[in-house]
Amino acid sequence: MLAHLDDLLGTARVVRLPMRSRFRGITEREAVLFEGPEGWTEFSPFIEYADDEAAAWLHAAIDFGWRAQPTPVRHEIAVNATVPAVAADAVPAVLDRYPGARTAKIKVAEPGQTLADDVARVRAVRDRLGPEGRVRVDANALWNVDEAEHAIHALAPFDLEYVEQPCATIDELAEIRERTGYMGIPIAADESVRKASDPLAVARAGAADLLVVKAQPLGGVHAALRIVAEAGLPVVVSSALETSVGIAMGAALAATIPVLDFDCGLGTVAMFEEDVAESPLVPVDGVIRVERPDVSATQLDRLAAPDDRRDWWLDRVRRCYRLVERATAL
């Protein structure tokens, strides 16, 4: 059953978390937290997302706060370090925030930067992790096919685990996968799953070797599990740059996937200066716990968004709720 809108608004807390480094073009991350019968839950679609896309995130929040979650098969999740598009000499300080992590995901194709910047950053990560470390890169769909092919060749000497969303469309992913297949570097799909009207289309097209799945954009843990089962491809569970509450949702998803061969992108609380939890879900010895964190009333007050932003988010909750209500009535 769908939670009542009054129950959401009655417990809603809008927070703003400062970030250690610019990421996705932002230095602060806003989110709405609700407290449901199952515990705290989160609604945090990015600002630029339209309501029809953001509604899936609200459905996920309701699912996690008002519905019992599947039984986990593991109680800790190995996570990767996330390296923003920083200068190469800043890489060691970033990796220090992820103690014990054996894998790093590196942002590349940052607007205003060059492929030489990417190469230097990836080289710095490889040097720090050593030959046994796992290095993956994420272009966030910002290359065309020719650019992607050139970049993958330039980055291949660093023994890439995979390249995430090198291009925007499914056809482009299929083409770059064919062009670079002889190199043995897998292609992962992220935006082609979480932002697609049909999240299974990329798998049916044979355009990716693995999928990056995120609980909030896919409508919650239960919905994401169905997509994983139908896709039949290996998956990486990743975050959408959430507080510890949203990370707990992602961890609940990762904990219930039968086979999880890749370290997950769920260590991103380390990217914030502060968090809402009493004990934030940051990596310890390369893993995070599968648990619902206790939310700190003090931190909710400290991190409260300004009144105008609170009102903006609560209006967004109301609009998205109407879309969720309509969809669940069908």
Secondary structure, 3 states (H helix, E strand, C coil): CCCCHHHHHHHCEEEEEEEEEEECCEEEEEEEEEEECCEEEEECCCCCCCHHHHHHHHHHHHHHHHCCCCCCCCCEEEECEEECCCCHHHHHHHHCCCCCCCEEEEECCCCCCCHHHHHHHHHHHHHHHCCCCEEEEECCCCCCHHHHHHHHHHHHHHCEEEEECCCCCHHHHHHHHHHHHHHCCCEEECHHHHCCCCCCHHHHCCCCCEEEECCCCCCCHHHHHHHHHHHCCCEEEECCCCCHHHHHHHHHHHHHCCCCCCCEECCHHHHECCCCECCCCCCECCEEECCCCCECHHHHHHCECCHHHHHHHHHHHHHHHHHHHHHHHC
